Amino acid sequence: MSTIQLNGAPRPLAAGTTLADLVTDVTGRELLPTGKPADGGRLGVAVARNSGIVPRSQWAVTALQRHDDIEIVTAVQGG
Amino acid sequence: MTQTLTQAEPLVIDGIALGSRLIMGTGGAPSLDGLGAALVASGTELTTVAMRRYSAPGPGSTGGTNLFDLLLENNIRVLPNTAGCFTAREAVMTAELGREALETDWVKLEVIADEHTLLPDALELVEATEALVERGFKVFAYTNDDPVLALRLEQLGAAAVMPLGAPIGTGLGILNPHNIELIVSRASVPVILDAGIGTASDAALAMELGCDAVLLASAVTRAQDPVAMAQAFRHAVIGGRLAAQAGRIPRRTHALASSAMEGRPDL
């Protein structure tokens, strides 16, 4: 089965999965095609794919490839 | 008069007016509820966060979207940092993630040399400042208490320079007040005393030395009573700024009586 790396751990990849699908799956928030949450709030996450930032506006049109290295980050306590 | 003084002069950075000159960090708090109460008690309008891997929010979670929501709910602007970065390359990438996630081009730039001192690596800091300014960021540069470096960072386009009082988390206060004064005297961007603050008098001293604001985290989040300590800092920053503007008396070697010697009764 195809896999990707998500935040340092392997994860199965179903064919046709987009970055938007992955972000929704991980955060539990439905997304508009713009990448903003459908609930009108703010998502507060960013995504890097193979060490390059993917803007939220591109999530819905970015199909995941096997062996992609994805990092989903957010604000945590610090500083 | 004093009310006017404190209220009429917000801290303005990048055209944004901040009513409080106390900038808070969020590190070290044992719970999100406790952190929220301390942030509200501090009166802060700007608070730093770190960028880390997403993990689903749950009971007792100290991260996830909970923290971002907490700040949004309390109308506190978020200042993403680059804590944990050792190189300019990592810091630029982390800043980009913060900008994308939190929709702000403000960044607290932290590029540290090693985990024991957590002191800024001057060379990487300069390189990262240059790169981030080029990319349109408003850089709050966490720096050594070095007047030469602070000026360099300003010349490179930093929106604010943030000299340390002492190494992060030490609570040692302001180890080199003279350098902080020198930095302030030559800066034309806001100077924010960052790191090393232990208690309220340290923050008051920073303001008396002429700093425009104070940034602290551990001194509140690791205090026995974080809410009470947050209130103490809120007042200390206001008091220190008022004192700086009020013009202190000169230091004297010998005593100077405050009661007149003339007119004493013959006892």
HADDOCK unambig.tbl for C-alpha pairs under 7 A between the chains (distance, minus, plus):
assign (segid A and resid 7 and name CA) (segid B and resid 53 and name CA) 6.33 0.50 0.50
assign (segid A and resid 27 and name CA) (segid B and resid 56 and name CA) 6.67 0.50 0.50
assign (segid A and resid 44 and name CA) (segid B and resid 65 and name CA) 6.32 0.50 0.50
assign (segid A and resid 44 and name CA) (segid B and resid 68 and name CA) 6.74 0.50 0.50
assign (segid A and resid 44 and name CA) (segid B and resid 101 and name CA) 4.61 0.50 0.50
assign (segid A and resid 44 and name CA) (segid B and resid 102 and name CA) 5.21 0.50 0.50
assign (segid A and resid 45 and name CA) (segid B and resid 101 and name CA) 4.25 0.50 0.50
assign (segid A and resid 46 and name CA) (segid B and resid 97 and name CA) 5.52 0.50 0.50
assign (segid A and resid 46 and name CA) (segid B and resid 100 and name CA) 5.54 0.50 0.50
assign (segid A and resid 46 and name CA) (segid B and resid 101 and name CA) 4.37 0.50 0.50
assign (segid A and resid 55 and name CA) (segid B and resid 100 and name CA) 6.78 0.50 0.50
assign (segid A and resid 71 and name CA) (segid B and resid 53 and name CA) 6.86 0.50 0.50
assign (segid A and resid 72 and name CA) (segid B and resid 53 and name CA) 5.77 0.50 0.50
assign (segid A and resid 72 and name CA) (segid B and resid 54 and name CA) 5.67 0.50 0.50
assign (segid A and resid 73 and name CA) (segid B and resid 51 and name CA) 6.22 0.50 0.50
assign (segid A and resid 73 and name CA) (segid B and resid 52 and name CA) 5.13 0.50 0.50
assign (segid A and resid 73 and name CA) (segid B and resid 53 and name CA) 4.21 0.50 0.50
assign (segid A and resid 73 and name CA) (segid B and resid 54 and name CA) 4.72 0.50 0.50
assign (segid A and resid 74 and name CA) (segid B and resid 51 and name CA) 5.43 0.50 0.50
assign (segid A and resid 74 and name CA) (segid B and resid 52 and name CA) 5.68 0.50 0.50
assign (segid A and resid 74 and name CA) (segid B and resid 53 and name CA) 6.26 0.50 0.50
assign (segid A and resid 74 and name CA) (segid B and resid 54 and name CA) 5.36 0.50 0.50
assign (segid A and resid 74 and name CA) (segid B and resid 64 and name CA) 6.25 0.50 0.50
assign (segid A and resid 74 and name CA) (segid B and resid 65 and name CA) 6.87 0.50 0.50
assign (segid A and resid 74 and name CA) (segid B and resid 101 and name CA) 6.53 0.50 0.50
assign (segid A and resid 75 and name CA) (segid B and resid 49 and name CA) 5.72 0.50 0.50
assign (segid A and resid 75 and name CA) (segid B and resid 50 and name CA) 5.55 0.50 0.50
assign (segid A and resid 75 and name CA) (segid B and resid 51 and name CA) 4.80 0.50 0.50
assign (segid A and resid 75 and name CA) (segid B and resid 52 and name CA) 6.44 0.50 0.50
assign (segid A and resid 75 and name CA) (segid B and resid 63 and name CA) 6.56 0.50 0.50
assign (segid A and resid 75 and name CA) (segid B and resid 64 and name CA) 6.56 0.50 0.50
assign (segid A and resid 75 and name CA) (segid B and resid 65 and name CA) 6.91 0.50 0.50
assign (segid A and resid 75 and name CA) (segid B and resid 67 and name CA) 6.79 0.50 0.50
assign (segid A and resid 75 and name CA) (segid B and resid 68 and name CA) 6.32 0.50 0.50
assign (segid A and resid 76 and name CA) (segid B and resid 49 and name CA) 5.74 0.50 0.50
assign (segid A and resid 76 and name CA) (segid B and resid 50 and name CA) 5.24 0.50 0.50
assign (segid A and resid 76 and name CA) (segid B and resid 51 and name CA) 6.04 0.50 0.50
assign (segid A and resid 76 and name CA) (segid B and resid 52 and name CA) 6.36 0.50 0.50
assign (segid A and resid 76 and name CA) (segid B and resid 62 and name CA) 6.70 0.50 0.50
assign (segid A and resid 76 and name CA) (segid B and resid 63 and name CA) 4.21 0.50 0.50
assign (segid A and resid 76 and name CA) (segid B and resid 64 and name CA) 6.31 0.50 0.50
assign (segid A and resid 76 and name CA) (segid B and resid 67 and name CA) 6.39 0.50 0.50
assign (segid A and resid 77 and name CA) (segid B and resid 26 and name CA) 4.81 0.50 0.50
assign (segid A and resid 77 and name CA) (segid B and resid 27 and name CA) 4.77 0.50 0.50
assign (segid A and resid 77 and name CA) (segid B and resid 49 and name CA) 5.32 0.50 0.50
assign (segid A and resid 77 and name CA) (segid B and resid 50 and name CA) 5.89 0.50 0.50
assign (segid A and resid 77 and name CA) (segid B and resid 62 and name CA) 6.52 0.50 0.50
assign (segid A and resid 77 and name CA) (segid B and resid 63 and name CA) 6.17 0.50 0.50
assign (segid A and resid 78 and name CA) (segid B and resid 25 and name CA) 6.22 0.50 0.50
assign (segid A and resid 78 and name CA) (segid B and resid 26 and name CA) 4.98 0.50 0.50
assign (segid A and resid 78 and name CA) (segid B and resid 27 and name CA) 3.73 0.50 0.50
assign (segid A and resid 78 and name CA) (segid B and resid 48 and name CA) 6.74 0.50 0.50
assign (segid A and resid 78 and name CA) (segid B and resid 49 and name CA) 4.91 0.50 0.50
assign (segid A and resid 78 and name CA) (segid B and resid 50 and name CA) 4.76 0.50 0.50
assign (segid A and resid 79 and name CA) (segid B and resid 25 and name CA) 4.81 0.50 0.50
assign (segid A and resid 79 and name CA) (segid B and resid 26 and name CA) 6.10 0.50 0.50
assign (segid A and resid 79 and name CA) (segid B and resid 27 and name CA) 5.49 0.50 0.50
assign (segid A and resid 79 and name CA) (segid B and resid 48 and name CA) 5.69 0.50 0.50
assign (segid A and resid 79 and name CA) (segid B and resid 49 and name CA) 5.99 0.50 0.50
assign (segid A and resid 79 and name CA) (segid B and resid 50 and name CA) 6.42 0.50 0.50
assign (segid A and resid 79 and name CA) (segid B and resid 81 and name CA) 6.70 0.50 0.50
assign (segid A and resid 79 and name CA) (segid B and resid 83 and name CA) 6.65 0.50 0.50
assign (segid A and resid 79 and name CA) (segid B and resid 217 and name CA) 6.75 0.50 0.50
